[in-house]
Amino acid sequence: MKVGIIRCMQTEDYCPGTADFRALREKTGAFAGLDGDLELVGFTSCGGCPGKKAALRARELAKRGAQVIALASCIQKGTPIGYPCPFAQNMKELVAAQLGSDIQLLDHTH
């Protein structure tokens, strides 16, 4: 199964995505319930506050084969800076509307 991850642009200086990649590789966190081998097809940011580019970037990940799009834990849970995105729910709704029902959407990674 091919996976794309969208992260918070504000956390790029603090987090290189190590925990996201580990969760994907070890099939833990939000990836635990996914079947088969997992392949990362892209890792990108939301584009910055208020996350309006997340929907476009999710669509591009899907064009590149992603069957699952995960919003990284930095968006929903606020890791590692301890500040969840105030636009997380709206971003999730925009991404879900962009993708439709064919692409699975995960609201965190680890």
N, C-alpha and C positions, 0 to 999 in steps of 0.2 A: 504494500500500500504506500502510495506517495504522499508526503506530508510537506506543507509549507508552514512556516512560522512567522508571525508578525509580532514584533516587539515594540516597546515604548522607546521612542527616540531620546527621551530625557535620560534614560538609564544607560545609553551606549558607553559613556565614560566610566561607568561603574561595573558593568557586567559584559563580558565577551560572549555570553550565551552558553557557557560551560554546563550549567545545570540543565538547561533546555536540551542540549545535545546528549547529555548523560541519560536523562529521562527517556528520550527517544530511543537511544541505543539499547537501554536496559528494559524498555517497555514498562516504565513505572509512571506514577502520576496519572495524568490524563491519557497517556498512551497505553496504559495497562489493559484496557478493554479492546484494543484494536487487534484484528486478526492478521496473521501472516507477518512477513518481513516488512520493516518500515524503512523507507528511503526518503531522505531529506532532498527536496527539489529546490528549496529557496528559503532564505532567512533575511527578512527585510524589516524596516521600521514602519511605524504608522504614518510617518511623514511629519510628526510634530503636532503639538496641540492646535486644534481640538481633535486630531485624528481623522480628519476628512479624507486623507489619502489612503486610509486603510482599505476601504472598499475597492478602490482602483487596484491597489496592490494585491488584494485577495484574488481579484479577477485575473490578474496577470499570473499569479501562482497557479491558478486553476488552468489557464491556457498552457502552462508548462507541465501539466500533468498531475497537479496536486488533487488528491481525492479527499484530503482532510486539510483543513486550515486550523491552526491553533493560535489563539491569541496568547502570547507568552504571559507567564505569571506576573511579570512586572506590570502589566496593564491591569489585571483584575485584582491581584493580591498586593501589589506595590513592592514586591521584592526586587532588588535588594535595598532600595532607599526608604522603605517604610511608608510610601505614599502611593496608594492606589490611584489610578487615573480617574479624575472626576468625570471623564467623558466615556468611560468603559462601556456602560450599558448602551449608550447611543451608538458607539462605535460597533459594538456587537450586532445591534439591530441593522445598521447600515450594511455591514459585511454580510449578514444572513440574507438580507433582501437582494444583495448583489449576486450571491451565489445560488440562491434557490435551494431546492431540496436534494439535488444530486451530490452536493459537496457537504461533508460532515464538518461542523464547526465545534471546536473545543474552546472553552473559555479560560483555560490555563494550561500550563505545561507540567510543572513539577510542584 
